């Protein structure tokens, strides 16, 4: 009897031990792998970009903050397209942007640039073109990073070397975010007119564009301070509702000229002084405040990015987009190399 009890207890002990030991026998050989395994990486992430044959021939010195680094034209353009146009845009719009950015770069290089011997071009959008690294772009794009990076890179390689030419020469291929239904001629905004930068229809749908309509308000004191800094000869001794008057607008509603404190100035100068999103503005006086209602974003000359995206959505390819926004041009491969 006692022997049977002892045998039963022994069998139970063995079974109990097995319940604890067997899982360990399975897990322990793989323990380090289970505890240290990293999530699998997407094989496309981190693959180096390879420029096309024509773009790779031009090596630039790019000033990025306080440093200057060398990269070929294609690599630079990928960084520009990442920064200058939403990667969610249609592929044909991104290709149009890539060609415009390439043309703008070559134009700057051929006309001397802004940086002397230190650099060929920089990443400051107020001087040259905006630029963003792949790492920063991926952080912004998040779950769309791989798709967006591929779209941008394809836009550059698919248009390798293609440049916007007028009379066989690269143009000043300026671009902006969105127009008020019509782009502006260069002469309406800057000192000189250019035959390929003329006003054309632009099909962007304002209601679908973030901040297409914006509002800015200033107290009388703020407005007077900003205007006197820009136009010291202006006279603001009269009532507030007489400080700004006699606006002359173009067919798209952009202000060509306006009287500020009795001085006639360009609408673009008022835009700059008040940091408005565009020169397509109206205003009203509300008590001691001046309130501005602004349409579109940018100087309004050349390629409209949102207009390009709408044209692409309507079936236009990148060459049709470019020859629409830049008058009398051709889009062709253009071999360019820096001297030296």
PyMOL commands that set and color helices and strands:
alter all, ss='L'
color gray80, all
select helices_A, chain A and resi 2-28+31-36+55-57+73-84+91-110+134-157+186-189+206-208+220-230+240-242+267-274+305-313+318-325
alter helices_A, ss='H'
color red, helices_A
select strands_A, chain A and resi 59-64+67-72+121-122+162-166+169-170+175-176+213-219+244-249+255-260+263-266+281-286+289-295+303-304+330-333
alter strands_A, ss='S'
color yellow, strands_A
deselect
rebuild
show_as cartoon
